[in-house]
Amino acid sequence: MNFSIPSSVESLENIKNHIVRTPLLFSKRLSNEINSNIFLKLENLQKTGSFKARGALNKILSITNTKNVVAASSGNHGAAVSYALSQKNMVGTIYVPKNVKKSKVKNIESYGSKVVKFGDDCLDAENEAIRVSKEYDFNFVSPYNDLDIISGQGTIGVEILDDNNDIDVVFITVGGGGLISGVASHLKSKNPNIRVIGCSPKNSSIMINSLNKGKIINSVSKDTLSDGSAGGVEEGSITFDMCNQLIDDYCLVSEDEIALQIKNSINIDNMIIEGSAAVAIASAIKMKSQLHNKNVAIVICGGNIGKDTLNKIL
């Protein structure tokens, strides 16, 4: 299976001095609940609080021109691009939807880049950033529709197999598909038998719905605690075909299931995770009948959750 993605092993070499080498932690609680060996890849401990730092760094560090940089994000990708730019003493402009969480804006701005609010969801903000980049000939850094970004996210897969070469199944939350495309590409290049499960909230499962329909369909999303994975998918995104070939099964979870896993992670594990990370945990629990005695990796994709959201859940 070859999508001509830059090697995630080489990408890891490119970014390793700027990221946290996050642990793959055995979870006794979830292993008992699911009746399998559950390992959590803790990207909530990553720079900027999410896996997005990997892809953004891989992209920004590979840019050799001096043009301005623009990106679009509900928060995590924006913070990652802002952080990556700061590593080169640069700043950029990040477009976000008007309903973005204040905490995520603060996170982006803390690394020096400027925030511009535009539109009602991530796709509106993304389309505006793309328009501006074309009009002024700026560098647009996509959250997912870019091979350097995808390869950067794939470095998670490199680390997972370095820590545990016996993984049978991996659960990964799906938004635009950059994370799951990168990780699955690396995992399956090393072991095609590893099963990759794409996880989404029922309220916003654009990529999974599109895969089921055979084409990208940006239907309206409802509000979800998994705001990091919410929103539309860019028309013609390379991740659509990749997800179509790499994802073995899907799981959709409710807002109550997401909220419960955020609560359990705090109250039992003393660990703060965001909604999109809870989606992957909830999916593994929902599919536990298929996981008996398997070695299962769950990508805890981030820990950026607003205080208001957290208070409401708790």
C-alpha positions in Angstrom: 0.0 0.0 0.0 1.8 3.1 -1.2 0.5 6.7 -1.1 4.0 8.2 -1.7 3.9 9.7 1.8 7.3 11.0 3.0 8.7 8.5 5.5 7.4 9.0 9.0 10.7 7.7 10.3 12.5 10.5 8.5 9.8 13.0 9.7 10.5 11.9 13.3 14.2 12.7 12.7 13.1 16.1 11.4 11.0 17.1 14.4 12.4 15.1 17.4 14.2 18.0 18.9 11.0 20.1 19.1 8.4 17.5 20.4 7.8 15.4 23.5 8.5 11.7 23.0 5.1 10.7 24.6 4.6 7.5 26.5 2.6 4.5 25.5 1.0 3.8 28.9 -0.6 0.5 29.9 -4.1 1.2 31.4 -5.1 -1.3 34.0 -8.5 0.2 34.4 -9.4 0.1 30.7 -7.7 -3.3 30.2 -10.0 -4.7 32.9 -13.1 -3.0 31.5 -12.5 -4.1 27.9 -10.9 -7.5 28.7 -7.8 -6.8 26.6 -4.4 -5.2 26.9 -5.1 -1.4 26.5 -2.2 1.0 25.9 -2.7 4.7 25.7 -0.5 6.9 23.5 -0.5 10.1 25.5 -0.5 12.9 23.0 -2.3 15.1 25.6 1.3 15.5 27.0 2.6 16.7 23.6 3.7 20.3 23.0 0.7 22.6 22.6 -1.4 19.9 24.2 -2.2 17.8 21.1 -0.7 15.6 18.4 -1.0 18.4 15.9 2.4 19.8 16.9 4.0 16.9 15.0 2.5 17.6 11.6 2.8 21.3 11.9 6.5 21.1 12.8 7.2 18.7 10.0 5.5 21.2 7.5 6.9 24.4 8.9 10.5 23.1 9.2 10.4 22.0 5.6 9.3 25.5 4.3 12.3 27.2 2.7 10.6 30.4 1.3 10.0 33.6 3.2 6.3 34.0 2.4 3.8 34.6 5.2 2.0 31.6 6.7 -1.7 31.2 7.2 -3.7 28.3 8.6 -7.2 27.5 9.8 -8.3 25.6 12.9 -10.8 25.1 15.7 -7.8 25.5 17.9 -5.3 22.6 18.1 -3.9 22.9 14.6 -3.7 26.7 15.0 -1.7 26.4 18.3 0.5 23.8 16.7 1.3 26.0 13.6 1.9 29.0 15.9 4.3 26.9 18.1 6.1 25.5 15.0 6.5 29.0 13.6 7.9 30.2 16.9 10.6 27.5 16.6 11.8 29.4 13.5 11.3 32.9 15.1 8.3 33.4 12.8 4.6 34.3 13.3 1.6 33.6 11.1 -2.2 34.2 10.9 -4.6 31.6 12.1 -8.3 31.6 10.9 -10.7 30.2 13.4 -14.6 29.8 13.4 -16.4 32.5 15.4 -17.6 29.9 18.0 -14.0 28.8 18.9 -13.3 28.2 22.6 -11.6 31.1 24.3 -9.0 28.8 25.7 -8.0 27.6 22.2 -7.5 31.2 21.0 -5.4 32.0 24.0 -3.3 28.9 23.3 -2.7 30.0 19.7 -1.8 33.6 20.7 0.6 32.4 23.4 3.1 31.3 20.7 2.9 34.6 18.9 0.6 34.2 15.9 -2.4 36.3 15.2 -6.0 35.0 15.3 -8.8 36.0 12.9 -12.3 34.8 13.5 -14.3 33.9 10.4 -17.4 31.8 9.7 -19.6 29.4 11.6 -17.4 26.3 11.5 -13.9 25.0 10.7 -14.6 24.6 6.9 -15.7 28.3 6.6 -12.4 29.4 8.4 -10.4 27.0 6.2 -11.9 28.2 2.9 -11.2 31.8 3.9 -7.6 31.0 4.8 -7.2 29.2 1.5 -8.7 32.2 -0.4 -6.3 34.6 1.4 -3.3 32.4 0.7 -4.2 32.3 -3.0 -4.9 36.0 -3.3 -1.6 37.1 -1.6 0.5 34.1 -2.5 1.0 33.0 1.2 1.9 29.6 2.5 -1.3 27.8 3.5 -0.7 25.0 6.1 -3.6 22.6 5.9 -4.6 20.7 9.1 -4.8 17.4 7.1 -4.7 17.8 3.3 -0.9 17.8 3.1 1.6 15.0 2.8 4.1 16.6 5.2 1.4 17.1 7.8 0.2 13.5 7.4 3.8 12.1 7.6 4.4 14.2 10.7 1.3 12.7 12.4 2.5 9.3 11.3 5.5 9.7 13.7 3.0 8.6 16.4 2.8 5.2 14.7 6.6 5.0 14.6 6.8 5.5 18.4 3.9 3.1 19.1 5.7 0.2 17.3 9.0 1.2 18.9 7.4 0.8 22.3 5.2 -2.3 21.5 5.6 -4.3 18.4 2.7 -6.6 19.2 -0.2 -4.1 18.8 -3.2 -5.8 17.1 -5.7 -3.0 16.9 -5.5 0.8 17.1 -8.3 3.3 17.8 -7.9 6.8 16.3 -10.4 9.7 16.2 -11.2 11.0 12.7 -11.7 14.6 11.8 -10.2 15.6 8.4 -8.3 12.3 8.4 -4.7 13.5 8.7 -3.9 11.7 12.0 -5.4 8.4 11.1 -3.9 8.5 7.5 -0.4 9.1 8.8 -0.5 6.6 11.7 -2.3 3.9 9.7 0.1 4.3 6.8 3.1 3.6 9.0 1.5 0.8 11.0 0.3 -1.1 8.0 3.6 -0.6 6.1 5.2 -2.6 9.0 2.3 -5.0 9.7 -0.7 -5.1 7.3 -2.6 -7.1 9.9 -3.0 -4.3 12.4 -6.6 -3.3 12.4 -7.3 0.5 12.3 -10.6 1.7 13.8 -11.8 5.2 12.9 -13.7 6.9 15.7 -16.1 9.9 15.5 -18.9 11.5 17.5 -22.3 10.9 16.0 -22.9 14.6 16.0 -20.0 15.3 13.6 -18.8 12.4 11.5 -18.2 14.0 8.2 -15.3 11.8 7.0 -17.0 8.5 8.0 -20.3 9.5 6.5 -18.5 10.5 3.3 -16.6 7.2 3.1 -20.0 5.4 3.5 -21.4 7.5 0.6 -18.3 7.1 -1.6 -17.6 10.9 -1.9 -17.0 13.9 0.4 -20.3 15.2 1.7 -20.1 18.1 4.0 -23.4 17.7 5.8 -24.2 20.0 8.7 -22.7 19.0 12.0 -24.3 19.3 15.4 -22.4 20.6 18.5 -20.1 18.1 20.0 -17.7 17.8 22.9 -15.2 16.5 20.3 -14.7 20.0 18.8 -11.1 19.0 17.8 -12.5 16.6 15.3 -15.6 18.5 14.3 -16.3 20.3 11.0 -16.1 19.6 7.3 -13.5 18.1 5.0 -11.9 20.0 2.1 -13.2 19.0 -1.3 -10.7 16.7 -3.0 -8.7 16.1 0.2 -6.0 13.4 -0.3 -7.1 12.0 3.1 -10.4 10.7 1.7 -8.8 8.0 -0.5 -6.3 7.2 2.2 -9.0 6.7 4.8 -11.0 4.7 2.4 -8.1 2.2 2.0 -6.5 2.3 5.5 -9.5 2.3 7.9 -10.8 -1.3 8.7 -13.8 -0.4 10.7 -15.7 2.6 12.2 -17.3 3.5 15.5 -19.6 6.4 16.2 -20.3 7.4 19.8 -22.8 9.7 21.6 -22.1 12.8 23.5 -23.0 11.0 26.8 -20.4 8.3 26.0 -17.8 11.0 25.3 -18.6 12.9 28.5 -18.4 9.8 30.6 -14.8 9.1 29.4 -13.7 12.6 30.0 -15.1 12.3 33.6 -13.6 8.8 34.2 -10.2 10.0 32.9 -10.2 12.8 35.4 -11.8 11.1 38.4 -10.2 7.7 38.1 -7.0 8.2 36.1 -6.2 11.8 37.2 -5.7 12.7 33.6 -7.2 15.6 31.6 -8.2 14.7 28.1 -10.2 16.6 25.5 -13.4 15.4 23.8 -11.8 14.0 20.7 -9.5 11.8 22.8 -12.5 10.5 24.8 -14.1 9.6 21.5 -11.4 6.9 20.9 -11.7 5.5 24.4 -15.5 5.4 24.2 -15.2 3.6 20.8 -12.9 0.9 22.2 -15.3 0.3 25.1 -18.2 0.1 22.6 -16.4 -2.5 20.5 -14.9 -4.5 23.4 -16.6 -7.7 22.3 -14.2 -7.7 19.3 -11.1 -7.0 21.4 -10.9 -10.0 23.7 -7.2 -10.6 24.7 -5.9 -8.3 21.9 -3.1 -5.7 22.3 -4.9 -2.4 21.7 -3.5 1.1 21.3 -5.7 4.1 21.8 -4.4 7.4 20.6 -5.2 10.0 23.2 -4.9 12.8 20.7 -5.1 15.8 23.0 -5.8 17.4 26.4 -7.0 20.9 25.4 -10.5 21.3 27.0 -12.0 24.6 28.1 -12.8 25.2 31.8 -16.5 25.9 31.0 -16.8 22.6 29.1 -15.1 20.8 31.9 -17.2 22.3 34.6 -20.4 21.5 32.7 -19.4 17.8 32.3 -18.3 17.4 35.9 
